[in-house]
Amino acid sequence: MVGYLLGDMLRYATASAVMLAVGLLIGFRPAGGVVGVIFVDPKTMPGWLQVFVNNSPVTHLTTAVRGLMAGEWPASAIAWSLGWAALLVLVLGPVTMRLYNRK
């Protein structure tokens, strides 16, 4: 299982690097430097997409990381991130182990 996870990490890292390289080749120039490439502020998205994004666990994690990198302590975003992580582990952990043990 660890091999599969490491393989996925390599595949996604490669895909991200290719997307970034293509973006740079076609003229994308991030105004925020390296940090500007990693995160997009949900306020810049269309309204219908903001509804989905504002309720996503990834958004809470991104907000927490962005705040911590800025020297702040975003307690609410950190709590939401930890809560989502615990919920996902509690729900998907037993399902994954059950499916894994069947094989």
SULPE-V543456 format. One record per residue. N is the residue number from 1. SS is DSSP state (H for helix, E for strand, C for the rest). PSI is psi in whole degrees, -180 to 180 (none if undefined). Layout:
n:N ss:SS psi:PSI
n:N ss:SS psi:PSI
This chain:
n:1 ss:C psi:-37
n:2 ss:H psi:-38
n:3 ss:H psi:-42
n:4 ss:H psi:-43
n:5 ss:H psi:-43
n:6 ss:H psi:-38
n:7 ss:H psi:-42
n:8 ss:H psi:-41
n:9 ss:H psi:-43
n:10 ss:H psi:-43
n:11 ss:H psi:-45
n:12 ss:H psi:-36
n:13 ss:H psi:-41
n:14 ss:H psi:-44
n:15 ss:H psi:-41
n:16 ss:H psi:-43
n:17 ss:H psi:-41
n:18 ss:H psi:-44
n:19 ss:H psi:-42
n:20 ss:H psi:-42
n:21 ss:H psi:-43
n:22 ss:H psi:-42
n:23 ss:H psi:-44
n:24 ss:H psi:-37
n:25 ss:H psi:-34
n:26 ss:C psi:5
n:27 ss:C psi:3
n:28 ss:C psi:125
n:29 ss:C psi:104
n:30 ss:C psi:124
n:31 ss:C psi:-26
n:32 ss:C psi:11
n:33 ss:H psi:-151
n:34 ss:H psi:-42
n:35 ss:H psi:-32
n:36 ss:H psi:-23
n:37 ss:H psi:-32
n:38 ss:H psi:-43
n:39 ss:C psi:144
n:40 ss:C psi:131
n:41 ss:C psi:124
n:42 ss:H psi:-24
n:43 ss:H psi:-18
n:44 ss:H psi:-1
n:45 ss:C psi:160
n:46 ss:C psi:155
n:47 ss:H psi:-43
n:48 ss:H psi:-31
n:49 ss:H psi:-30
n:50 ss:H psi:-36
n:51 ss:H psi:-46
n:52 ss:H psi:-47
n:53 ss:H psi:-40
n:54 ss:H psi:-15
n:55 ss:C psi:16
n:56 ss:C psi:140
n:57 ss:H psi:-29
n:58 ss:H psi:-37
n:59 ss:H psi:-43
n:60 ss:H psi:-40
n:61 ss:H psi:-43
n:62 ss:H psi:-43
n:63 ss:H psi:-41
n:64 ss:H psi:-45
n:65 ss:H psi:-43
n:66 ss:H psi:-44
n:67 ss:H psi:-44
n:68 ss:H psi:-37
n:69 ss:H psi:-24
n:70 ss:C psi:3
n:71 ss:C psi:14
n:72 ss:C psi:175
n:73 ss:C psi:86
n:74 ss:C psi:78
n:75 ss:H psi:-41
n:76 ss:H psi:-46
n:77 ss:H psi:-38
n:78 ss:H psi:-43
n:79 ss:H psi:-44
n:80 ss:H psi:-42
n:81 ss:H psi:-47
n:82 ss:H psi:-37
n:83 ss:H psi:-46
n:84 ss:H psi:-43
n:85 ss:H psi:-45
n:86 ss:H psi:-43
n:87 ss:H psi:-45
n:88 ss:H psi:-39
n:89 ss:H psi:-42
n:90 ss:H psi:-36
n:91 ss:H psi:-49
n:92 ss:H psi:-22
n:93 ss:H psi:-55
n:94 ss:H psi:-37
n:95 ss:H psi:-45
n:96 ss:H psi:-45
n:97 ss:H psi:-37
n:98 ss:H psi:-46
n:99 ss:H psi:-38
n:100 ss:H psi:-41
n:101 ss:H psi:-21
n:102 ss:H psi:-34
n:103 ss:C psi:none
